[in-house]
């Protein structure tokens, strides 16, 4: 009996596949769920995220903003499940341009970003940011 159950279970195991679950995920507006349970809801063009949309990672992180050819682009807000938040400019899926990063404890940095890193006014990478009397190390990465 147990062998038969195991055999049947193996033959009919459920696998989640990437798929468009609502709307038009090629040219239009639709909801797409990826193999890893990440989800994108928004505009599509030629099968890629293009325009306004929301991407929710299976770990609870969320990005709301613009996409170009499947990458975060222009303006958007990224919320980490840990309470940190970045609002600002994006290019090629990285924080690039002006933006504001807020740590979970309320400390924040507003200024220039390049290739996902905080920049000082003279464009040197800022390794530590001192805010509210505390030393803050680099903010979290781009979420994946």
PyMOL commands that set and color helices and strands:
alter all, ss='L'
color gray80, all
select helices_A, chain A and resi 2-11
alter helices_A, ss='H'
color red, helices_A
select strands_A, chain A and resi 19-23+28-33+39-45+48-56+62-68+71-79+85-91+94-102+108-114+117-118+129-131+134-136
alter strands_A, ss='S'
color yellow, strands_A
deselect
rebuild
show_as cartoon
